[in-house]
Amino acid sequence: MPLAEAVTLALARAGLHVEVDAPLGRRVSWRVGGPADGLVLAHDTAALQAVQRVAAAHALPVLPLGAGSNLLVADAGVRGLVVPLGGALADTEVEDDVVVAGAGLRLVALLARASRAGWAGLEGLAGIPGTVGGAVRMNAGTSLGEVGDRLLWVEIVHRGGAVERLEAGALGLAYRTCHLPPGAIVARAALRTDGDAERSAVAMRDFLARRKATQPLDQPSCGSTFRNPPGDAAGRLIEAAGLKGLSVGGAQVSPKHANFLVNTGGATARDLASLVAEVQARVFAHAGVWLHPEVEVVGDWGPEGCPISLSAPRPG
Ligand SMILES: Cc1cc2nc3c(=O)[nH]c(=O)nc-3n(C[C@H](O)[C@H](O)[C@H](O)COP(=O)(O)OP(=O)(O)OC[C@H]3O[C@@H](n4cnc5c(N)ncnc54)[C@H](O)[C@@H]3O)c2cc1C
């Protein structure tokens, strides 16, 4: 849908350029999905405030975009504004053993800086191809730890443009869960970096080698598609239901790791969503467990809607 000229003008007055009808497929790790009505890079907190102010004034939805490594974007794209962060919002500052990282910074870049500077304790972020903002939003983590173990506070920009600092304790952090205020965008996050840097580096090296051996990292995916249900592993349940290799169009349950749904080339967002729904139904029929997606489904799925369901079918 075309953006109203008044929106483009208001953003231009704030010094911001909007790319209209901006393709998103190349910005997300599944490599599917249609365009954003408008894409605006926020290069500092003031720019993010301006985007939030203009969007609120024109009743436009805003989707903050990190590395797109946990997003299923609809084939028809995303209405409103999509906002990646960069510039000063991808920088780091250090105060004693606390690193304050811009939300647009890639975790791999954060870990590279950590390794050069001898900061420890961030090993739980190794191998996660997201940004700091996306990692906070998802409380991303691995068997070595998660964001919530290290997070002290976040600076957010509310819809409307107000800036607020929230302590980590206010975010309801739990397994892949973080309750940000509705419409808020993380601008910066403060992480504790104490600990033994040498031990941290060894743990990350071993962990990354194990991942490479067990995950299809050479194919487009969103990592683990489903959350692990309490006391079990989604991958184990999918494999036990005999679904490795199951395909819909160009989307496939990876033969290497059953919780990875991969784009074998030419998949559409609807292929992936249909495969997610098929896996949910078949695992439920086989084991009586409803798998909840870990990936975030966004965009315009049209009158049919997205086939993925967030809850199990009601009996009868
Ligand atoms: C190969 C592979 C391996 C993976 N392994 C892991 C793993 O081990 N552990 C794990 O937890 N995840 C893993 N993931 C999933 C993904 O990398 C994480 O969920 C990551 O935190 C997403 O970050 P992102 O920047 O890509 O966010 P995006 O995918 O861009 O966005 C995800 C959500 O965060 C929101 N968001 C993004 N930035 C902000 C911001 N600044 N403020 C507010 N909201 C924001 C988006 O709007 C969206 O709702 C993996 C993915 C891949 C492809």
The ligand as a Gaussian input file, in Angstrom:
#p B3LYP/6-31G(d) Opt

LIG

0 1
 C       20.813000     -20.182000      12.105000
 C       20.038000     -19.595000      13.247000
 C       20.325000     -19.971000      14.545000
 C       19.606000     -19.428000      15.629000
 N       19.923000     -19.821000      16.887000
 C       19.258000     -19.271000      17.941000
 C       19.593000     -19.653000      19.288000
 O       20.463000     -20.467000      19.534000
 N       18.904000     -19.083000      20.293000
 C       17.932000     -18.160000      20.076000
 O       17.358000     -17.651000      21.049000
 N       17.598000     -17.786000      18.808000
 C       18.229000     -18.312000      17.757000
 N       17.895000     -17.951000      16.483000
 C       16.768000     -17.027000      16.257000
 C       17.137000     -15.535000      16.213000
 O       18.477000     -15.355000      15.810000
 C       16.892000     -14.866000      17.564000
 O       15.530000     -14.918000      17.945000
 C       17.331000     -13.385000      17.560000
 O       17.265000     -12.867000      18.858000
 C       16.474000     -12.516000      16.643000
 O       17.131000     -11.279000      16.521000
 P       16.964000     -10.380000      15.216000
 O       17.757000      -9.153000      15.415000
 O       17.234000     -11.160000      14.005000
 O       15.418000     -10.034000      15.338000
 P       14.338000     -10.020000      14.148000
 O       14.174000     -11.396000      13.616000
 O       14.639000      -8.943000      13.198000
 O       13.036000      -9.645000      14.996000
 C       12.512000     -10.546000      15.959000
 C       11.504000      -9.776000      16.820000
 O       12.205000      -8.791000      17.563000
 C       11.648000      -7.501000      17.296000
 N       12.740000      -6.529000      17.373000
 C       13.874000      -6.482000      16.623000
 N       14.620000      -5.420000      17.011000
 C       13.942000      -4.802000      18.005000
 C       14.182000      -3.640000      18.794000
 N       15.269000      -2.884000      18.636000
 N       13.253000      -3.308000      19.719000
 C       12.118000      -4.033000      19.899000
 N       11.842000      -5.134000      19.179000
 C       12.746000      -5.511000      18.238000
 C       11.055000      -7.625000      15.894000
 O       10.067000      -6.644000      15.643000
 C       10.472000      -9.017000      15.977000
 O        9.262000      -8.995000      16.710000
 C       18.591000     -18.483000      15.391000
 C       18.307000     -18.085000      14.060000
 C       19.028000     -18.626000      13.006000
 C       18.718000     -18.176000      11.601000

